[in-house]
Amino acid sequence: MSSAFDLLTGEDAADLLAAALETAGGDLVGWSVRHVDHRPGRSTTVSYRGDVRWPHGGGTETLGASVGRPEHHGAPGVLTLDDGEKQAAVWLYPDDPGLPALRAAHDADAVEGLLAGFGVPAEARHPVRLTQRAYRPGRRAVIEATGPGARVFLKVLRPSKVEALRRWHVLLTEAGLPVPEVLGWTTDGLLVLAPLAGETMRDAVRDGRPVPSPRELLDTLDRLPGELCDLPRRESWSESADHYAHVIGTALPREGERAARLAARIQDRIAGLPDDAPTHGDFYEAQLLLTGGRLTGLLDVDNAGPGRRADDLGCLVAHLEVLALLPGWDAPRLHRLAREYATAFAAVVDRNELHARVAGVLLSLATGPHRVQEKDWEAATTRRLDAVERWLDGRM
C-alpha cells in the first residue's frame, strides 16, 4: 500500500495531474514538485509546476493536490480521485480549496473594485498588476497589487484565520509596533494590508549593509503587548522537534535516526519551561524591514502569542545560520553575525535554552530543502542537521 507521501510525490502523481488538467481542457507535458507539506499521520499537500499544452498554446501552471484533507473534496474547481486506497483532491491554481479568496485575489477586475472601495481613484488603480509573492498550498498566499498610484498586499488565509489576524494587527499597531495597517478584510479569507517602507533584513545581510543591534531587536520584542499572552498558544518550533524529525525521516530515511536523536535532545533541554513573554512566533530576518539599518517594519504576525523570549531570539539566530549554508552567501560573515547575536542574547535569556531553541528552529528548517525541492536537497538536509548538532554541543 503506497503512502499519501509516495502517491503525491512519486510517479503516480502524473496521473492525478493529467486527470485534473484534462477536465480543464489541457494536456500535461511535464511536471515537477515545487512544495511539500507532509504531516505524518494527518495529511500531505503538494504543489507542482506543470508544463501544459492548451488549445490556445503552451504554458506553465501551478497545480496542487492533497490527501487527508476531506474538507477539500467537493470544493469549486477541485477534482477528487480515488485509487481504491485513498482519495486525493487535485486543483489548478488559483482554485485552492483551502483558500477560497485566492481566485478573487488573482482577478484584476475584482482587485480594482476592492481598491475603489478604499477610495482609490480610477486613474490610480487601473491597470492593476498582480504579482504572487508567496504561496503555501492550503495555508496562505500573498499577492502584491500595484496600480499607477496605489500599492497593497493581499494576504489570503483560511477563512477561519482572517478575523483573528486582523485583531492582532490592530493590537500591535495600538502598541506602537511597525506592523502593516489593515485596510480591509473579507470573511472568505482576504486581508488587505498597506505596504511598509524599507528593505528586508535578509537583503541587508546578503549585501553587507548595516543591520539592527542586538539591543534594538530586544527593545522591539519588549514592546510586544502583554495581551498577546491571552491569545491561543501555539507550539514553538523547538517544541515540535519530534514532528520535524519524523518528516525528515520520511523524506530521507538514512537521516531519520539522527534527526530523532537530535529532536529528543532538544526537547529534553526545554522540557517544563513555562511561558515567560509575548512572542512574535516567527521572528527572523525576512520578517524585519530596515531603513538605514534601523528596524522600521515587522511582518507576518500570524504566529504571535504566549511563549518564551528565547523562542524569538533563537529563531533569528537559526535563520542566519541557514543563510550561511546557502550557495553564494558569505558563510564566514553570516556565522559571525549569528554568533554575535547569540552572545548578546545570552545576556538576557539562559544560554543553554537559547542554544536548544536555535537547534530546534534549525531542525524545522532542515525540512526545507525537500519541501521546496531544492537541488541536491539530500546533502542540504544533512548540512542543516550538522548545524543542529553543533549548536546542541556548543560548537557553534
Rosetta blueprint (number, residue, H / E / L):
1 M L
2 S L
3 S L
4 A H
5 F H
6 D H
7 L H
8 L H
9 T H
10 G L
11 E L
12 D L
13 A H
14 A H
15 D H
16 L H
17 L H
18 A H
19 A H
20 A H
21 L H
22 E H
23 T H
24 A L
25 G L
26 G L
27 D E
28 L E
29 V E
30 G E
31 W E
32 S E
33 V E
34 R E
35 H E
36 V E
37 D E
38 H E
39 R E
40 P L
41 G L
42 R L
43 S E
44 T E
45 T E
46 V E
47 S E
48 Y E
49 R E
50 G E
51 D E
52 V E
53 R E
54 W E
55 P L
56 H L
57 G E
58 G E
59 G E
60 T E
61 E E
62 T E
63 L E
64 G E
65 A E
66 S E
67 V E
68 G L
69 R L
70 P H
71 E H
72 H H
73 H L
74 G L
75 A L
76 P L
77 G L
78 V E
79 L E
80 T E
81 L E
82 D E
83 D L
84 G L
85 E L
86 K L
87 Q E
88 A E
89 A E
90 V E
91 W E
92 L E
93 Y L
94 P L
95 D L
96 D L
97 P L
98 G L
99 L L
100 P L
101 A L
102 L H
103 R H
104 A H
105 A H
106 H L
107 D L
108 A H
109 D H
110 A H
111 V H
112 E H
113 G H
114 L H
115 L H
116 A H
117 G H
118 F L
119 G L
120 V L
121 P L
122 A H
123 E H
124 A H
125 R H
126 H L
127 P L
128 V L
129 R E
130 L E
131 T E
132 Q E
133 R E
134 A E
135 Y E
136 R E
137 P L
138 G L
139 R L
140 R E
141 A E
142 V E
143 I E
144 E E
145 A E
146 T E
147 G E
148 P L
149 G L
150 A E
151 R E
152 V E
153 F E
154 L E
155 K E
156 V E
157 L E
158 R L
159 P H
160 S H
161 K H
162 V H
163 E H
164 A H
165 L H
166 R H
167 R H
168 W H
169 H H
170 V H
171 L H
172 L H
173 T H
174 E H
175 A L
176 G L
177 L L
178 P L
179 V L
180 P L
181 E L
182 V E
183 L E
184 G E
185 W E
186 T E
187 T L
188 D L
189 G L
190 L E
191 L E
192 V E
193 L E
194 A L
195 P L
196 L L
197 A L
198 G L
199 E E
200 T E
201 M H
202 R H
203 D H
204 A H
205 V H
206 R H
207 D H
208 G L
209 R L
210 P L
211 V L
212 P L
213 S L
214 P H
215 R H
216 E H
217 L H
218 L H
219 D H
220 T H
221 L H
222 D H
223 R L
224 L L
225 P L
226 G H
227 E H
228 L H
229 C H
230 D H
231 L L
232 P L
233 R L
234 R L
235 E L
236 S L
237 W L
238 S H
239 E H
240 S H
241 A H
242 D H
243 H H
244 Y H
245 A H
246 H H
247 V H
248 I H
249 G H
250 T H
251 A H
252 L L
253 P H
254 R H
255 E H
256 G H
257 E H
258 R H
259 A H
260 A H
261 R H
262 L H
263 A H
264 A H
265 R H
266 I H
267 Q H
268 D H
269 R H
270 I H
271 A L
272 G L
273 L L
274 P L
275 D L
276 D L
277 A E
278 P E
279 T E
280 H L
281 G L
282 D L
283 F L
284 Y L
285 E H
286 A H
287 Q H
288 L E
289 L E
290 L E
291 T E
292 G L
293 G L
294 R E
295 L E
296 T E
297 G E
298 L E
299 L L
300 D L
301 V L
302 D L
303 N L
304 A L
305 G E
306 P E
307 G E
308 R L
309 R H
310 A H
311 D H
312 D H
313 L H
314 G H
315 C H
316 L H
317 V H
318 A H
319 H H
320 L H
321 E H
322 V H
323 L H
324 A H
325 L L
326 L L
327 P L
328 G L
329 W L
330 D L
331 A H
332 P H
333 R H
334 L H
335 H H
336 R H
337 L H
338 A H
339 R H
340 E H
341 Y H
342 A H
343 T H
344 A H
345 F H
346 A L
347 A L
348 V L
349 V L
350 D L
351 R H
352 N H
353 E H
354 L H
355 H H
356 A H
357 R H
358 V H
359 A H
360 G H
361 V H
362 L H
363 L H
364 S H
365 L H
366 A L
367 T L
368 G H
369 P H
370 H H
371 R H
372 V L
373 Q L
374 E L
375 K L
376 D L
377 W H
378 E H
379 A H
380 A H
381 T H
382 T H
383 R H
384 R H
385 L H
386 D H
387 A H
388 V H
389 E H
390 R H
391 W H
392 L H
393 D H
394 G L
395 R L
396 M L
